[in-house]
Amino acid sequence: MRVVVVGATGNVGTSVIRALSGDPAVTSVLGVARRRPDWHPDKTTWLTADVTTADLAPHFAGADAVVHLAWIFQPARRPAVT
């Protein structure tokens, strides 16, 4: 199983990555984050991308599952945007 995790370096994302990398049914994990972490979990590769501007469709192609955990937190003073 190939899984893509968007928002992979947030509080929930890191736990999801950890669980997926230890699951024998998962063959690969693509972690999508704005900044590449200095962390190398098993079976995981990183894609540095901003979900507000990047075309992620090619990276989702062929995935068995996509876990979307990203959210916009800036601009904090514009609630209509966030």
C-alpha positions in Angstrom: 0.0 0.0 0.0 1.3 3.5 -1.0 0.1 6.3 1.3 0.4 10.1 0.8 0.2 12.2 4.0 -0.4 15.9 3.4 0.6 18.0 6.5 3.0 15.2 7.5 5.1 17.3 9.9 2.3 18.7 12.1 1.3 17.3 15.5 -1.1 14.7 14.0 1.0 14.1 10.9 4.1 13.0 12.7 2.0 10.4 14.5 0.4 9.2 11.3 3.8 8.9 9.6 5.2 7.0 12.5 2.3 4.5 12.5 2.3 4.0 8.8 6.1 3.5 8.6 5.8 0.7 11.1 2.8 -1.0 9.4 3.9 -4.1 7.4 1.0 -3.5 4.9 2.4 -0.1 3.9 5.1 -0.3 1.3 5.8 3.4 1.0 4.8 6.8 2.5 5.1 10.2 0.8 5.1 12.9 3.4 4.1 16.3 2.0 5.2 19.4 4.0 6.1 23.0 3.5 9.5 22.4 5.0 11.5 19.2 4.7 12.1 17.8 8.2 15.4 16.3 9.5 13.7 13.0 10.2 13.9 9.8 8.2 11.2 7.3 9.1 11.3 3.9 7.4 9.6 3.7 4.0 9.1 7.5 4.0 10.1 10.0 1.3 9.5 13.7 1.6 8.0 16.2 -0.9 8.4 19.9 0.0 5.3 21.7 -1.3 2.9 24.4 -0.3 -0.6 23.0 -0.6 -2.1 26.4 -1.4 0.0 26.7 -4.6 1.5 23.3 -5.6 -0.1 20.9 -8.1 -0.3 17.7 -5.9 -2.3 15.6 -8.4 0.7 13.9 -9.9 1.9 12.9 -6.4 -1.5 11.5 -5.5 -1.6 9.4 -8.7 -1.2 5.7 -7.9 -1.7 6.2 -4.1 -3.9 3.7 -2.3 -4.8 6.4 0.3 -4.3 10.1 0.9 -4.5 11.5 4.4 -5.1 15.2 4.4 -4.0 17.0 7.6 -2.8 20.3 6.2 -4.6 23.6 7.0 -3.9 27.3 6.4 -2.9 29.1 9.6 -1.8 32.4 8.0 -3.0 35.1 7.7 -4.3 34.7 11.3 -6.1 38.0 11.2 -8.2 37.2 8.2 -10.7 34.6 9.5 -12.5 34.5 6.1 -9.3 33.1 4.5 -8.3 30.7 7.2 
